[in-house]
Each structure stands twice: as C-alpha cells, then as structure tokens.
Amino acid sequence: MALTKVESYTDNMQAHIAKGLLEAHGIEATILHDGFHSTYGSAIGEVPLMVDEENLVRAKEILHQELKDDNLDSFSA
C-alpha cells in the first residue's frame, strides 16, 4: 500500500486533529516528519497528512465534511 497526501496543514496541531478525526473513522493516517514539525513548528511550511491510496477519497470526504472552510478559524490551536 502506497501512502498519498490527503491534506496539508499550516501547523502540527491542525495535522494531529485531522489525523485523530480520520482514525476515529477507521482510517489510519500518518503525519510526515512528525518529530521535525514538532520541533520547528510553522517555520518549515506545510505539514502533510498521509493515508493509504485506497482510503484517499473517503479521507477527503471526511475532512471536507467535518472541517469545513468556514470553521477553519476555530480549527487552529
């Protein structure tokens, strides 16, 4: 199974919230370079959230449904 990027976030906390949301729906997710992002925060840019290719469509649906654009202000830590 190949990992593919489902979404990118501006900080590590957002990525962890999205990861937890996907895992609550039974989709395993991985934050790339998690330790690096924890240390350097937003200084490095985007934080990619990865899922197996077979779960990509469902993961995008979940994130879109649960984390709508108008709620992103309350989504940040």
Order of alpha helices (4+ residues) and beta strands (2+ residues): beta-alpha-beta-alpha-beta-alpha-alpha
